[in-house]
Amino acid sequence: MPTDLPGHDDSWQDVWNRITANVGLGFLNLPSNVDVNDLIWLHTTTAFQRNGVWWTEFNASFFHGDSGNHPSKLVAEIARLIGITEDDKETREIVAKRAKLFLRKTIIGRKLNVQIENGQVVALPGSGSSGISAKELPIPFATAPKGGDIVKLCGILPANSKYGPVETDMTVADPEGWAVISDIDDTIKVTDTLSMRSLLVHTFAEEPTPTPGFPDFYKHLDKVLDKPAWFYISASPYNLYPFLLSFIKANYPFGQPILRDMSWMSVAGLMASVSTGTQEYKTMEIKKLIGQWLPKRKYICIGDSTQTDPETYAEMYKAFPEAIKVIWIRVVTGVDEAEEKKKNSAERFDKAFKDVPKEVWKTFHDVSELGGLAEGLRL
């Protein structure tokens, strides 16, 4: 269920903003400044040029900092589903820590000012119904950056803020060059989305594990293609943003994670987010990247067979045939034989990639099968 229930953390403005947002009257929200007890995530982003001016999509998430501290019910549900015993306290502590990400209570109508390194301050609009403030805005740089620069963004907080500082990085991407759009779950990270139990284990009870061979291959791709712009897209809800960002930073070339603009408080909600409407969500985000942000770049799209990556990337190729140069799909096995028989069939891929030239797309089981292909792309 969405995190939209009033409670002891809510001010009268919070209550009003939730009511108006829930009935479709968000324009009646009463924006408020950051509070000392707010927990804020300032999301990693990418700067791009539009008509000679640098822009980016600023994203900030707002939560009541003292919420989510009693995850016992969710922990008990997850423990039951994946079989954690009462005496396995170490695993239960990991589950409790991750569960808090889902139980944080969002705040509607919060505003944040962001200081740009080597630039001025940008005022973000009030957060929307999911607790996110998101808007494309011009970047007031004092001195023009160079492509490939990493620029620090800092949220301006009250002096006695309980959960500061709030910082993130922005990658500066020149208009031309290469870009990589990569799925996360079951592409670069072992998630086993075809099994509810395995998905819950990998999400809540274990440290994240890179898919074998992918970190080295992505680092190789980064070098061969001369530092492309990296985008990591997932159907997971943005509750997992800190978890996935730290995983990407530890294992892969730095880039922007793109997660669904949703916040859930239940296992059912998590399962729905990774299995429902994924193609529509991903096509919307990819259209923005290719059609609006970096239309002159050449793109590599990398995904897997568990969800709708073949259909999504094929649809995007037909929309942007000059931009998307290759599509690589990892064939996932060893999780659910019955599902995999359908997901990995030649008929499925032939249907998905109908009217997409055969030299554009490739399926593979092990990333080693892509060896040498990156050098060919450079030509």
C-alpha positions as a Markdown table, in Angstrom:
| # | Residue | x | y | z |
|---|---|---|---|---|
| 1 | Met | 0.0 | 0.0 | 0.0 |
| 2 | Pro | 1.3 | 3.5 | -0.6 |
| 3 | Thr | 2.6 | 5.5 | 2.3 |
| 4 | Asp | -0.3 | 7.9 | 2.5 |
| 5 | Leu | -1.8 | 7.4 | 5.9 |
| 6 | Pro | -1.9 | 10.3 | 8.4 |
| 7 | Gly | -0.2 | 9.7 | 11.7 |
| 8 | His | 1.6 | 11.2 | 14.7 |
| 9 | Asp | 4.4 | 12.6 | 12.4 |
| 10 | Asp | 1.9 | 14.7 | 10.4 |
| 11 | Ser | 1.4 | 18.4 | 10.8 |
| 12 | Trp | -1.9 | 19.9 | 9.8 |
| 13 | Gln | -0.2 | 20.9 | 6.5 |
| 14 | Asp | 0.9 | 17.2 | 6.0 |
| 15 | Val | -2.6 | 16.0 | 6.5 |
| 16 | Trp | -4.1 | 18.6 | 4.2 |
| 17 | Asn | -1.5 | 17.8 | 1.5 |
| 18 | Arg | -2.2 | 14.1 | 1.7 |
| 19 | Ile | -5.9 | 14.6 | 1.5 |
| 20 | Thr | -5.7 | 16.9 | -1.5 |
| 21 | Ala | -3.2 | 14.7 | -3.3 |
| 22 | Asn | -5.2 | 11.5 | -2.8 |
| 23 | Val | -8.4 | 13.1 | -4.3 |
| 24 | Gly | -6.5 | 14.5 | -7.3 |
| 25 | Leu | -6.3 | 18.1 | -6.0 |
| 26 | Gly | -2.6 | 18.4 | -5.6 |
| 27 | Phe | -2.7 | 21.9 | -6.9 |
| 28 | Leu | -4.2 | 22.8 | -3.6 |
| 29 | Asn | -1.1 | 21.6 | -1.7 |
| 30 | Leu | 0.5 | 24.0 | 0.7 |
| 31 | Pro | 4.3 | 23.7 | 0.2 |
| 32 | Ser | 6.5 | 23.9 | 3.3 |
| 33 | Asn | 10.2 | 24.3 | 3.9 |
| 34 | Val | 12.4 | 21.5 | 5.1 |
| 35 | Asp | 12.0 | 20.5 | 8.7 |
| 36 | Val | 14.8 | 19.5 | 11.1 |
| 37 | Asn | 13.4 | 16.0 | 11.4 |
| 38 | Asp | 13.1 | 15.4 | 7.6 |
| 39 | Leu | 15.1 | 12.6 | 6.0 |
| 40 | Ile | 16.0 | 13.6 | 2.5 |
| 41 | Trp | 17.5 | 11.7 | -0.4 |
| 42 | Leu | 18.9 | 13.9 | -3.2 |
| 43 | His | 19.1 | 11.5 | -6.2 |
| 44 | Thr | 22.1 | 11.2 | -8.5 |
| 45 | Thr | 21.4 | 12.8 | -11.9 |
| 46 | Thr | 22.8 | 13.7 | -15.3 |
| 47 | Ala | 23.4 | 17.2 | -16.8 |
| 48 | Phe | 22.6 | 17.5 | -20.5 |
| 49 | Gln | 22.5 | 20.4 | -23.0 |
| 50 | Arg | 19.3 | 21.9 | -24.4 |
| 51 | Asn | 19.7 | 24.8 | -26.9 |
| 52 | Gly | 23.2 | 25.4 | -25.6 |
| 53 | Val | 22.0 | 25.6 | -21.9 |
| 54 | Trp | 22.8 | 22.9 | -19.3 |
| 55 | Trp | 19.8 | 21.3 | -17.8 |
| 56 | Thr | 19.1 | 18.4 | -15.4 |
| 57 | Glu | 16.2 | 16.6 | -13.8 |
| 58 | Phe | 16.5 | 17.3 | -10.1 |
| 59 | Asn | 15.0 | 14.6 | -7.9 |
| 60 | Ala | 14.7 | 14.7 | -4.1 |
| 61 | Ser | 12.7 | 12.3 | -1.8 |
| 62 | Phe | 11.3 | 13.4 | 1.5 |
| 63 | Phe | 10.5 | 11.2 | 4.6 |
| 64 | His | 9.6 | 11.7 | 8.2 |
| 65 | Gly | 13.0 | 10.8 | 9.7 |
| 66 | Asp | 11.5 | 9.1 | 12.8 |
| 67 | Ser | 9.1 | 6.9 | 10.8 |
| 68 | Gly | 9.8 | 3.2 | 9.9 |
| 69 | Asn | 11.4 | 2.4 | 13.2 |
| 70 | His | 9.1 | -0.4 | 14.1 |
| 71 | Pro | 9.4 | -2.9 | 11.2 |
| 72 | Ser | 8.5 | -6.0 | 13.3 |
| 73 | Lys | 5.4 | -6.9 | 11.3 |
| 74 | Leu | 7.1 | -6.6 | 7.9 |
| 75 | Val | 10.1 | -8.5 | 9.2 |
| 76 | Ala | 7.9 | -11.3 | 10.5 |
| 77 | Glu | 6.1 | -11.6 | 7.2 |
| 78 | Ile | 9.4 | -11.7 | 5.2 |
| 79 | Ala | 10.9 | -14.2 | 7.7 |
| 80 | Arg | 7.9 | -16.4 | 7.3 |
| 81 | Leu | 8.0 | -16.3 | 3.5 |
| 82 | Ile | 11.7 | -17.0 | 3.2 |
| 83 | Gly | 12.1 | -19.3 | 6.2 |
| 84 | Ile | 14.3 | -17.3 | 8.6 |
| 85 | Thr | 14.3 | -18.9 | 12.1 |
| 86 | Glu | 13.8 | -17.0 | 15.3 |
| 87 | Asp | 17.4 | -17.7 | 16.4 |
| 88 | Asp | 18.9 | -16.3 | 13.2 |
| 89 | Lys | 19.3 | -12.8 | 14.7 |
| 90 | Glu | 22.0 | -11.7 | 12.2 |
| 91 | Thr | 19.8 | -12.2 | 9.2 |
| 92 | Arg | 16.8 | -10.7 | 10.9 |
| 93 | Glu | 18.8 | -7.5 | 11.6 |
| 94 | Ile | 19.6 | -7.3 | 7.9 |
| 95 | Val | 15.9 | -7.7 | 7.1 |
| 96 | Ala | 14.9 | -5.1 | 9.6 |
| 97 | Lys | 17.4 | -2.6 | 8.2 |
| 98 | Arg | 16.1 | -3.1 | 4.6 |
| 99 | Ala | 12.4 | -3.1 | 5.8 |
| 100 | Lys | 12.9 | 0.4 | 7.2 |
| 101 | Leu | 13.4 | 1.6 | 3.6 |
| 102 | Phe | 9.9 | 0.5 | 2.8 |
| 103 | Leu | 8.3 | 1.8 | 5.9 |
| 104 | Arg | 9.6 | 5.4 | 5.8 |
| 105 | Lys | 6.7 | 7.7 | 5.7 |
| 106 | Thr | 6.8 | 10.1 | 2.7 |
| 107 | Ile | 6.1 | 13.8 | 3.0 |
| 108 | Ile | 4.0 | 15.7 | 0.4 |
| 109 | Gly | 4.6 | 19.4 | -0.3 |
| 110 | Arg | 8.2 | 19.7 | 0.9 |
| 111 | Lys | 10.5 | 22.2 | -0.8 |
| 112 | Leu | 14.3 | 22.0 | -1.0 |
| 113 | Asn | 17.0 | 24.5 | -2.1 |
| 114 | Val | 20.0 | 22.9 | -3.8 |
| 115 | Gln | 23.5 | 24.4 | -4.0 |
| 116 | Ile | 25.3 | 23.7 | -7.2 |
| 117 | Glu | 29.0 | 23.2 | -6.9 |
| 118 | Asn | 30.6 | 26.1 | -8.8 |
| 119 | Gly | 27.2 | 27.6 | -9.3 |
| 120 | Gln | 24.1 | 29.1 | -7.7 |
| 121 | Val | 21.2 | 27.8 | -5.7 |
| 122 | Val | 18.2 | 26.0 | -7.4 |
| 123 | Ala | 14.8 | 26.0 | -5.7 |
| 124 | Leu | 13.0 | 22.7 | -6.2 |
| 125 | Pro | 9.1 | 22.5 | -6.2 |
| 126 | Gly | 7.2 | 20.9 | -3.4 |
| 127 | Ser | 7.2 | 17.1 | -3.3 |
| 128 | Gly | 4.3 | 15.3 | -5.0 |
| 129 | Ser | 2.0 | 12.5 | -3.9 |
| 130 | Ser | 4.8 | 9.9 | -3.7 |
| 131 | Gly | 7.0 | 12.2 | -1.6 |
| 132 | Ile | 9.3 | 13.1 | -4.6 |
| 133 | Ser | 10.2 | 16.5 | -5.9 |
| 134 | Ala | 11.1 | 16.0 | -9.6 |
| 135 | Lys | 11.6 | 18.7 | -12.2 |
| 136 | Glu | 13.8 | 19.5 | -15.2 |
| 137 | Leu | 15.5 | 22.9 | -14.6 |
| 138 | Pro | 18.4 | 24.8 | -16.1 |
| 139 | Ile | 21.6 | 24.6 | -14.1 |
| 140 | Pro | 23.0 | 28.0 | -13.0 |
| 141 | Phe | 26.7 | 27.2 | -13.3 |
| 142 | Ala | 29.1 | 30.0 | -12.6 |
| 143 | Thr | 31.6 | 28.5 | -15.0 |
| 144 | Ala | 30.7 | 26.1 | -17.8 |
| 145 | Pro | 31.6 | 22.5 | -17.0 |
| 146 | Lys | 33.4 | 20.0 | -19.2 |
| 147 | Gly | 31.8 | 16.7 | -20.4 |
| 148 | Gly | 32.6 | 13.9 | -18.0 |
| 149 | Asp | 32.9 | 16.2 | -15.0 |
| 150 | Ile | 31.2 | 15.1 | -11.7 |
| 151 | Val | 29.5 | 18.0 | -10.0 |
| 152 | Lys | 28.5 | 18.0 | -6.4 |
| 153 | Leu | 24.9 | 18.9 | -5.4 |
| 154 | Cys | 24.1 | 19.8 | -1.8 |
| 155 | Gly | 20.7 | 20.3 | -0.2 |
| 156 | Ile | 20.5 | 23.4 | 2.0 |
| 157 | Leu | 19.1 | 22.2 | 5.4 |
| 158 | Pro | 18.3 | 23.9 | 8.7 |
| 159 | Ala | 21.3 | 24.4 | 11.0 |
| 160 | Asn | 20.1 | 21.8 | 13.5 |
| 161 | Ser | 19.0 | 19.3 | 10.9 |
| 162 | Lys | 18.9 | 15.8 | 12.4 |
| 163 | Tyr | 19.7 | 13.8 | 9.2 |
| 164 | Gly | 22.1 | 16.0 | 7.2 |
| 165 | Pro | 24.1 | 16.6 | 5.2 |
| 166 | Val | 22.3 | 15.8 | 1.9 |
| 167 | Glu | 24.6 | 15.5 | -1.1 |
| 168 | Thr | 24.8 | 13.7 | -4.4 |
| 169 | Asp | 26.7 | 13.7 | -7.7 |
| 170 | Met | 25.7 | 14.9 | -11.1 |
| 171 | Thr | 27.4 | 13.6 | -14.2 |
| 172 | Val | 28.0 | 16.2 | -17.0 |
| 173 | Ala | 27.2 | 14.5 | -20.4 |
| 174 | Asp | 28.2 | 16.1 | -23.7 |
| 175 | Pro | 25.6 | 15.9 | -26.4 |
| 176 | Glu | 27.6 | 13.4 | -28.5 |
| 177 | Gly | 29.3 | 10.1 | -27.8 |
| 178 | Trp | 28.0 | 6.7 | -26.4 |
| 179 | Ala | 25.4 | 5.9 | -23.7 |
| 180 | Val | 24.6 | 2.7 | -22.1 |
| 181 | Ile | 21.1 | 1.9 | -20.8 |
| 182 | Ser | 21.3 | -1.1 | -18.5 |
| 183 | Asp | 18.6 | -3.0 | -16.6 |
| 184 | Ile | 19.6 | -3.8 | -13.0 |
| 185 | Asp | 17.7 | -6.9 | -11.6 |
| 186 | Asp | 18.9 | -10.1 | -13.2 |
| 187 | Thr | 21.1 | -8.2 | -15.6 |
| 188 | Ile | 23.8 | -6.7 | -13.5 |
| 189 | Lys | 22.5 | -7.9 | -10.1 |
| 190 | Val | 21.4 | -11.4 | -9.0 |
| 191 | Thr | 17.8 | -11.0 | -8.0 |
| 192 | Asp | 15.9 | -14.0 | -9.3 |
| 193 | Thr | 12.7 | -12.1 | -10.0 |
| 194 | Leu | 10.9 | -15.2 | -11.3 |
| 195 | Ser | 10.9 | -16.6 | -7.8 |
| 196 | Met | 9.1 | -14.6 | -5.0 |
| 197 | Arg | 11.1 | -16.3 | -2.3 |
| 198 | Ser | 14.5 | -15.7 | -4.0 |
| 199 | Leu | 13.6 | -12.1 | -4.8 |
| 200 | Leu | 12.8 | -11.5 | -1.2 |
| 201 | Val | 16.0 | -13.2 | 0.0 |
| 202 | His | 18.2 | -11.1 | -2.4 |
| 203 | Thr | 16.3 | -7.9 | -1.6 |
| 204 | Phe | 16.0 | -8.1 | 2.2 |
| 205 | Ala | 18.3 | -10.8 | 3.6 |
| 206 | Glu | 21.6 | -10.8 | 1.7 |
| 207 | Glu | 24.2 | -8.4 | 0.5 |
| 208 | Pro | 23.6 | -7.6 | -3.2 |
| 209 | Thr | 25.6 | -9.9 | -5.6 |
| 210 | Pro | 26.8 | -8.8 | -9.0 |
| 211 | Thr | 26.0 | -11.1 | -11.9 |
| 212 | Pro | 29.2 | -13.1 | -12.7 |
| 213 | Gly | 31.4 | -11.3 | -15.2 |
| 214 | Phe | 29.4 | -8.2 | -15.5 |
| 215 | Pro | 31.5 | -5.8 | -13.4 |
| 216 | Asp | 34.6 | -6.5 | -15.5 |
| 217 | Phe | 32.7 | -6.4 | -18.7 |
| 218 | Tyr | 31.1 | -3.0 | -17.9 |
| 219 | Lys | 34.4 | -1.6 | -16.9 |
| 220 | His | 35.9 | -2.8 | -20.2 |
| 221 | Leu | 32.9 | -1.3 | -22.1 |
| 222 | Asp | 33.5 | 2.0 | -20.2 |
| 223 | Lys | 37.1 | 2.1 | -21.3 |
| 224 | Val | 36.6 | 1.0 | -24.9 |
| 225 | Leu | 33.7 | 3.5 | -25.5 |
| 226 | Asp | 35.6 | 6.3 | -23.9 |
| 227 | Lys | 33.5 | 6.9 | -20.8 |
| 228 | Pro | 29.9 | 6.7 | -22.1 |
| 229 | Ala | 26.9 | 8.1 | -20.2 |
| 230 | Trp | 25.6 | 5.3 | -17.9 |
| 231 | Phe | 21.9 | 4.8 | -17.0 |
| 232 | Tyr | 20.8 | 2.0 | -14.7 |
| 233 | Ile | 17.0 | 1.4 | -15.0 |
| 234 | Ser | 14.9 | -0.7 | -12.7 |
| 235 | Ala | 11.2 | -1.4 | -12.1 |
| 236 | Ser | 11.9 | -1.5 | -8.4 |
| 237 | Pro | 10.3 | 1.3 | -6.3 |
| 238 | Tyr | 12.5 | 4.2 | -5.3 |
| 239 | Asn | 12.5 | 2.9 | -1.6 |
| 240 | Leu | 15.6 | 0.9 | -2.8 |
| 241 | Tyr | 17.5 | 3.9 | -4.1 |
| 242 | Pro | 20.2 | 4.0 | -1.4 |
| 243 | Phe | 20.6 | 0.2 | -1.5 |
| 244 | Leu | 21.0 | 0.1 | -5.3 |
| 245 | Leu | 23.1 | 3.2 | -5.6 |
| 246 | Ser | 25.7 | 1.9 | -3.2 |
| 247 | Phe | 25.7 | -1.5 | -5.1 |
| 248 | Ile | 26.3 | 0.3 | -8.4 |
| 249 | Lys | 29.0 | 2.5 | -7.0 |
| 250 | Ala | 30.8 | -0.5 | -5.6 |
| 251 | Asn | 30.7 | -2.7 | -8.7 |
| 252 | Tyr | 30.0 | -0.7 | -11.9 |
| 253 | Pro | 30.9 | 2.5 | -13.8 |
| 254 | Phe | 29.3 | 5.5 | -12.2 |
| 255 | Gly | 25.9 | 6.4 | -13.6 |
| 256 | Gln | 22.4 | 7.4 | -12.8 |
| 257 | Pro | 20.0 | 4.9 | -11.3 |
| 258 | Ile | 16.4 | 5.3 | -12.5 |
| 259 | Leu | 13.7 | 3.8 | -10.3 |
| 260 | Arg | 9.9 | 3.8 | -10.3 |
| 261 | Asp | 8.2 | 6.8 | -8.7 |
| 262 | Met | 6.4 | 4.7 | -6.1 |
| 263 | Ser | 6.7 | 4.0 | -2.4 |
| 264 | Trp | 5.3 | 0.8 | -0.9 |
| 265 | Met | 4.8 | -0.5 | 2.6 |
| 266 | Ser | 4.2 | -4.2 | 1.8 |
| 267 | Val | 5.7 | -7.3 | 0.2 |
| 268 | Ala | 2.7 | -7.3 | -2.2 |
| 269 | Gly | 3.5 | -3.8 | -3.3 |
| 270 | Leu | 7.1 | -4.7 | -4.0 |
| 271 | Met | 6.1 | -7.7 | -6.1 |
| 272 | Ala | 3.6 | -5.6 | -8.0 |
| 273 | Ser | 6.2 | -2.9 | -8.8 |
| 274 | Val | 8.6 | -5.4 | -10.4 |
| 275 | Ser | 6.0 | -7.3 | -12.3 |
| 276 | Thr | 3.3 | -4.8 | -13.4 |
| 277 | Gly | 3.5 | -2.2 | -16.1 |
| 278 | Thr | 7.3 | -2.5 | -16.4 |
| 279 | Gln | 7.3 | -2.1 | -20.2 |
| 280 | Glu | 5.2 | 1.1 | -20.1 |
| 281 | Tyr | 7.4 | 2.5 | -17.3 |
| 282 | Lys | 10.7 | 1.7 | -19.0 |
| 283 | Thr | 9.6 | 3.0 | -22.4 |
| 284 | Met | 8.6 | 6.2 | -20.8 |
| 285 | Glu | 12.0 | 6.7 | -19.2 |
| 286 | Ile | 14.0 | 5.6 | -22.2 |
| 287 | Lys | 12.0 | 8.0 | -24.5 |
| 288 | Lys | 13.0 | 10.8 | -22.2 |
| 289 | Leu | 16.7 | 9.8 | -22.3 |
| 290 | Ile | 16.9 | 9.4 | -26.0 |
| 291 | Gly | 14.3 | 11.8 | -27.2 |
| 292 | Gln | 14.9 | 14.7 | -24.9 |
| 293 | Trp | 18.1 | 14.5 | -22.9 |
| 294 | Leu | 20.8 | 13.1 | -25.2 |
| 295 | Pro | 19.3 | 12.6 | -28.7 |
| 296 | Lys | 22.6 | 12.7 | -30.5 |
| 297 | Arg | 24.2 | 9.9 | -28.5 |
| 298 | Lys | 24.6 | 6.3 | -29.7 |
| 299 | Tyr | 23.0 | 3.8 | -27.4 |
| 300 | Ile | 23.6 | 0.2 | -26.2 |
| 301 | Cys | 20.7 | -1.3 | -24.4 |
| 302 | Ile | 21.4 | -4.3 | -22.1 |
| 303 | Gly | 18.7 | -6.3 | -20.3 |
| 304 | Asp | 17.5 | -9.8 | -19.5 |
| 305 | Ser | 14.7 | -12.2 | -20.3 |
| 306 | Thr | 12.9 | -12.3 | -16.9 |
| 307 | Gln | 10.6 | -9.2 | -17.5 |
| 308 | Thr | 9.9 | -7.2 | -20.6 |
| 309 | Asp | 13.3 | -5.9 | -21.6 |
| 310 | Pro | 13.2 | -7.6 | -25.1 |
| 311 | Glu | 9.8 | -6.0 | -25.9 |
| 312 | Thr | 10.8 | -2.7 | -24.4 |
| 313 | Tyr | 14.1 | -2.3 | -26.2 |
| 314 | Ala | 12.6 | -3.5 | -29.5 |
| 315 | Glu | 9.8 | -0.9 | -29.2 |
| 316 | Met | 12.5 | 1.8 | -28.5 |
| 317 | Tyr | 14.6 | 0.7 | -31.5 |
| 318 | Lys | 11.6 | 1.2 | -33.7 |
| 319 | Ala | 11.1 | 4.7 | -32.3 |
| 320 | Phe | 14.8 | 5.6 | -32.4 |
| 321 | Pro | 16.5 | 3.3 | -35.1 |
| 322 | Glu | 19.4 | 5.7 | -35.7 |
| 323 | Ala | 20.2 | 6.0 | -32.0 |
| 324 | Ile | 20.1 | 2.4 | -30.7 |
| 325 | Lys | 23.0 | 0.5 | -32.2 |
| 326 | Val | 22.8 | -2.8 | -30.3 |
| 327 | Ile | 20.5 | -4.7 | -27.9 |
| 328 | Trp | 22.0 | -7.4 | -25.7 |
| 329 | Ile | 19.6 | -9.7 | -23.7 |
| 330 | Arg | 20.9 | -12.0 | -21.0 |
| 331 | Val | 19.0 | -15.3 | -21.0 |
| 332 | Val | 18.3 | -16.2 | -17.3 |
| 333 | Thr | 18.1 | -19.8 | -16.2 |
| 334 | Gly | 18.1 | -21.9 | -13.0 |
| 335 | Val | 15.3 | -20.1 | -11.2 |
| 336 | Asp | 11.9 | -21.3 | -12.4 |
| 337 | Glu | 12.0 | -23.9 | -15.2 |
| 338 | Ala | 8.4 | -23.5 | -16.3 |
| 339 | Glu | 8.6 | -19.7 | -16.5 |
| 340 | Glu | 11.9 | -19.9 | -18.2 |
| 341 | Lys | 10.6 | -22.2 | -20.9 |
| 342 | Lys | 8.3 | -19.4 | -22.0 |
| 343 | Lys | 10.5 | -16.4 | -21.3 |
| 344 | Asn | 13.6 | -17.9 | -23.1 |
| 345 | Ser | 11.9 | -19.4 | -26.1 |
| 346 | Ala | 13.0 | -18.6 | -29.6 |
| 347 | Glu | 9.4 | -17.8 | -30.4 |
| 348 | Arg | 9.3 | -15.1 | -27.7 |
| 349 | Phe | 12.5 | -13.4 | -29.0 |
| 350 | Asp | 11.5 | -13.6 | -32.6 |
| 351 | Lys | 8.1 | -12.0 | -31.8 |
| 352 | Ala | 9.7 | -9.3 | -29.7 |
| 353 | Phe | 12.3 | -8.4 | -32.2 |
| 354 | Lys | 10.1 | -8.7 | -35.3 |
| 355 | Asp | 11.2 | -5.9 | -37.7 |
| 356 | Val | 14.4 | -5.3 | -35.7 |
| 357 | Pro | 17.5 | -6.2 | -37.9 |
| 358 | Lys | 19.1 | -9.4 | -36.6 |
| 359 | Glu | 22.5 | -7.7 | -36.5 |
| 360 | Val | 21.2 | -5.3 | -33.9 |
| 361 | Trp | 20.1 | -7.7 | -31.2 |
| 362 | Lys | 21.7 | -10.7 | -29.5 |
| 363 | Thr | 20.8 | -13.1 | -26.7 |
| 364 | Phe | 23.5 | -14.6 | -24.5 |
| 365 | His | 23.7 | -16.8 | -21.4 |
| 366 | Asp | 27.2 | -15.7 | -20.2 |
| 367 | Val | 28.6 | -12.2 | -20.5 |
| 368 | Ser | 31.8 | -13.8 | -22.0 |
| 369 | Glu | 29.8 | -14.3 | -25.2 |
| 370 | Leu | 29.9 | -10.5 | -25.7 |
| 371 | Gly | 33.7 | -10.5 | -25.7 |
| 372 | Gly | 35.1 | -8.5 | -28.6 |
| 373 | Leu | 31.8 | -6.9 | -29.5 |
| 374 | Ala | 32.6 | -3.6 | -27.7 |
| 375 | Glu | 35.7 | -3.1 | -29.9 |
| 376 | Gly | 33.5 | -3.5 | -33.0 |
| 377 | Leu | 31.1 | -0.8 | -31.8 |
| 378 | Arg | 33.9 | 1.7 | -31.5 |
| 379 | Leu | 34.5 | 1.6 | -35.3 |
